[in-house]
Every structure is written in structure tokens, then in C-alpha cells.
Amino acid sequence: MINEHQNSLNPSRIREEMRNVANSVTPEQIGQLTTLFQLYHSGMNEFGTKLENLDAEFHTRYDYNPIHHMEARMKDVASLFNKMKKKGIPFQKDAMQQNIFDIAGIRVITNYIDDIEAIEDNLLKQDDVTLIRRKDYVNNPKDSGYRSLHLILSVPVFQTDGPYEVPVEIQIRTIGMDMWAGLEHKLKYKTNSDPNMIAKYSNDLIGYAEELTQIEQNMQIIHKDIR
């Protein structure tokens, strides 16, 4: 169910990317940061398993799958370096752990709006899951119209020298919200279009976000009545 984007952990590639973006990084630091990436990758896999198990249980008990699909990703080294540089954070292991919480992430795409809350509730009921941060853009959308639930959750990952609490960003949104967000991202960050055209379509997208939400709410009502 989970789709991985550039997700297979390649220590050699990570080391090379670190040398390219930060020439002052020592071999010892490269080793530490590579180990840290492995740890975050394991944390992402832990949550991937939890979500797949949750979806399987819903299917068995209720003959329904709340999760349409999932996408997992590890932040690439260049993006991570630029983010830390912009925030004035040294490119070091301890600083990274204390300040950056989206190195690993999973986007959960649900079928209906109510599924977002159901997935969040069931994740937070698990004893080993800790909520670090929550941003609810579903009930409190951004001015642009963007809707999604953003969670930073941690889970213990057991290594040879003991357990580590690892944060993972979990974004939960419906199919419609994801389609809208993908189009907005492409418009704002992946286009060389005329700024006037970008402004025009950005305004259109605000209205479409409201219409899309109403459509998804209506379809949810039909879904519940059928069930």
C-alpha cells in the first residue's frame, strides 16, 4: 500500500550528497549523520507498519479501508541542508535532532474526511506513540485554501545500543485535498508561468477548495447512508 519516493536508504549516496552541500563536514560528522538518516528511516517504517495494520483491521472488522494509499519519503540532503542554513542551525547531528522534525515523513491519503480523524485517534491510542506537534489545516485551512492534518509523532526505534525516540511527520488528507495540494504546489513552485497567471489561478484555487470540501462532505453522507 505504501509508495516510497526515493526512499531506499543508500549510505554511499547520502555521504556523497553531504560532501557536495557541506564541504566543511568531517568524515566523523558524515558517519554520524548517515547513521541518523538510518534511524529516521526506521522510524518511518515503524509508522508505515502501524498504518498498514490499522487499515487491515478496519477491513477485517468493518469491511472498509479508510486509507486509499500512502506515500513515504526521506528529506534529501540538499533540502535538509538549505532548511538548516536558512534557520541558522549548524549542520550537525545534535542540532538536527533538536530542531528538524520532518526528515522522515508519510503522507496518508484517505477516502473521506471522517477517516482523517479516525486514523489520528487510533494512532494516538497506541502506547508507544507520542504527539509532539499538531497543525489542523482541515478545520482551519490556510488562506490559500490548503487543507491537511499535520502531525509530528515519535515512536521508539530499537538499535543495538538501545531504543531511540524518532520523530516522523504524518500528513493526513483526503484524495480531493491531495489533488488540490498537488496542483497548488505545481502552480507555485514548479512553473515558469507569468506571475499574473499564477495570481489568477491561485485565486481560483481558493474558491475550488471550498467547492471541493462541500463535494467531499456530500459524498461522505452518501457513503454513510449506503453503509
Legacy VTK file of the C-alpha trace (Angstrom):
# vtk DataFile Version 3.0
C-alpha trace
ASCII
DATASET POLYDATA
POINTS 227 float
0.000 0.000 0.000
2.813 2.421 0.803
4.523 4.104 -2.126
8.114 5.084 -1.492
9.671 8.087 -3.219
13.476 7.977 -3.303
13.132 6.039 -0.123
15.586 3.179 -0.218
18.398 4.076 2.133
21.688 4.376 0.255
24.542 5.285 2.648
27.004 5.921 -0.193
24.645 8.357 -1.890
23.913 10.140 1.395
27.635 10.576 2.113
28.262 11.937 -1.372
25.359 14.396 -1.097
26.675 15.604 2.266
30.103 16.289 0.779
28.508 18.208 -2.069
26.394 20.518 0.106
28.755 20.986 3.060
32.448 20.840 2.250
33.358 21.545 5.879
31.663 18.395 7.180
34.215 15.973 8.633
34.219 12.219 7.922
33.096 11.670 11.536
30.135 14.007 11.070
29.218 12.298 7.804
29.179 8.954 9.614
27.000 10.344 12.411
24.535 11.932 10.007
24.325 8.805 7.863
23.537 6.775 10.987
20.902 9.350 11.903
19.256 9.003 8.490
19.090 5.238 9.025
17.400 5.816 12.376
14.784 8.147 10.884
14.189 5.751 8.022
13.481 3.015 10.577
11.062 5.312 12.409
9.232 5.946 9.159
8.974 2.212 8.579
7.561 1.729 12.094
4.726 4.153 11.372
4.204 2.647 7.932
3.613 -0.734 9.578
1.263 0.760 12.176
-0.832 2.425 9.486
-0.982 -0.691 7.330
-2.042 -2.756 10.345
-4.711 -0.195 11.211
-6.109 -0.251 7.681
-6.118 -4.072 7.667
-8.028 -4.158 10.957
-10.686 -1.779 9.595
-11.049 -4.005 6.565
-11.475 -7.124 8.719
-13.847 -5.614 11.286
-15.852 -3.189 9.187
-15.281 -4.331 5.584
-13.899 -0.871 4.825
-10.465 0.626 4.208
-10.061 4.209 5.433
-6.656 4.569 3.754
-6.645 4.941 -0.013
-2.844 4.917 -0.251
0.291 6.223 1.478
3.449 7.937 0.281
6.668 7.801 2.304
9.690 9.998 1.794
13.026 10.916 3.340
14.065 14.555 3.012
17.008 14.762 0.635
20.307 16.060 1.976
20.367 19.262 -0.097
16.852 20.230 1.022
17.746 19.480 4.643
20.981 21.482 4.443
19.230 24.502 2.903
16.499 24.409 5.560
19.038 24.334 8.381
21.112 27.068 6.765
18.033 29.276 6.388
17.199 28.790 10.079
20.797 29.356 11.179
21.147 25.798 12.505
24.577 24.137 12.272
24.690 21.088 10.047
25.360 18.714 12.942
23.649 15.637 14.345
22.534 17.098 17.709
21.248 20.324 16.147
19.369 18.324 13.544
17.663 16.136 16.162
16.669 19.121 18.292
15.330 21.363 15.533
14.251 19.381 12.479
11.248 17.062 12.763
10.366 16.311 9.139
13.423 14.388 7.973
11.146 11.367 7.586
7.529 11.653 6.558
4.450 9.729 5.485
1.509 11.210 3.617
-1.686 9.273 4.294
-4.409 9.713 1.675
-7.870 8.841 2.964
-11.122 8.157 1.171
-13.309 10.510 3.235
-12.942 13.450 5.621
-14.020 11.475 8.706
-11.232 8.978 8.025
-8.669 11.652 8.886
-9.871 11.870 12.492
-10.276 8.094 12.748
-6.668 7.488 11.718
-5.333 10.166 14.049
-7.346 8.883 17.018
-6.252 5.298 16.523
-2.598 6.231 16.143
-2.623 8.318 19.325
-4.225 5.475 21.289
-1.087 3.402 20.854
1.072 3.433 23.976
4.375 3.866 22.160
3.252 6.836 20.036
3.892 10.364 21.361
2.368 13.533 19.917
4.961 16.296 19.514
3.100 18.781 17.339
-0.297 19.094 15.666
-1.462 21.526 12.981
-5.062 21.147 11.852
-5.449 22.700 8.414
-8.581 20.614 7.782
-10.820 22.567 10.144
-8.609 25.657 9.970
-7.441 25.846 6.337
-4.689 28.184 5.226
-5.647 31.400 3.451
-4.690 29.737 0.176
-7.355 27.062 0.732
-4.860 24.344 1.670
-6.316 21.590 3.857
-4.490 18.755 5.599
-3.754 17.457 9.098
-0.070 17.670 10.010
1.214 15.618 12.921
4.697 15.203 14.306
4.674 11.869 16.128
7.520 9.941 17.698
7.980 6.214 18.125
10.766 4.212 19.800
13.181 2.573 17.389
15.349 -0.158 18.872
19.002 -0.162 17.845
21.881 -2.337 19.028
22.736 0.233 21.715
19.160 0.766 22.918
15.893 2.488 21.986
15.664 5.966 20.437
12.578 8.172 20.160
12.303 9.113 16.488
10.005 11.883 15.172
8.153 11.379 11.903
5.880 13.838 10.129
2.487 12.320 9.318
0.281 14.262 6.919
-3.306 13.022 6.607
-5.629 14.315 3.900
-8.381 13.137 1.572
-7.983 12.297 -2.101
-9.555 15.632 -3.004
-7.318 17.607 -0.642
-4.271 15.846 -2.047
-5.258 16.581 -5.644
-5.777 20.250 -4.750
-2.471 20.484 -2.846
-0.560 18.884 -5.702
-1.951 21.397 -8.200
-1.246 24.350 -5.908
2.332 23.183 -5.327
2.917 22.776 -9.053
1.469 26.220 -9.738
3.573 27.991 -7.111
6.843 26.100 -7.184
7.089 24.087 -10.398
6.128 26.597 -13.069
7.742 29.441 -15.008
4.384 30.959 -15.860
3.575 34.647 -15.875
3.146 35.901 -12.267
-0.207 37.377 -13.261
-1.365 33.952 -14.366
-0.134 32.400 -11.111
-2.047 35.037 -9.113
-5.194 34.444 -11.186
-5.194 30.687 -10.754
-4.255 30.973 -7.082
-7.434 32.967 -6.527
-9.405 30.380 -8.488
-7.980 27.610 -6.323
-9.243 29.293 -3.156
-12.804 29.003 -4.447
-12.258 25.485 -5.723
-11.038 24.406 -2.280
-14.391 25.423 -0.779
-16.327 23.682 -3.543
-14.214 20.562 -3.216
-14.798 20.415 0.530
-18.553 20.648 0.023
-18.450 17.894 -2.588
-16.423 15.631 -0.294
-18.837 16.249 2.584
-21.801 15.362 0.361
-20.106 12.208 -0.905
-19.327 11.219 2.674
-23.037 11.479 3.536
-23.893 9.176 0.620
-21.163 6.745 1.702
-22.531 6.585 5.244
-26.114 6.089 4.049
-25.076 3.239 1.764
-23.192 1.525 4.557
LINES 1 228
227 0 1 2 3 4 5 6 7 8 9 10 11 12 13 14 15 16 17 18 19 20 21 22 23 24 25 26 27 28 29 30 31 32 33 34 35 36 37 38 39 40 41 42 43 44 45 46 47 48 49 50 51 52 53 54 55 56 57 58 59 60 61 62 63 64 65 66 67 68 69 70 71 72 73 74 75 76 77 78 79 80 81 82 83 84 85 86 87 88 89 90 91 92 93 94 95 96 97 98 99 100 101 102 103 104 105 106 107 108 109 110 111 112 113 114 115 116 117 118 119 120 121 122 123 124 125 126 127 128 129 130 131 132 133 134 135 136 137 138 139 140 141 142 143 144 145 146 147 148 149 150 151 152 153 154 155 156 157 158 159 160 161 162 163 164 165 166 167 168 169 170 171 172 173 174 175 176 177 178 179 180 181 182 183 184 185 186 187 188 189 190 191 192 193 194 195 196 197 198 199 200 201 202 203 204 205 206 207 208 209 210 211 212 213 214 215 216 217 218 219 220 221 222 223 224 225 226
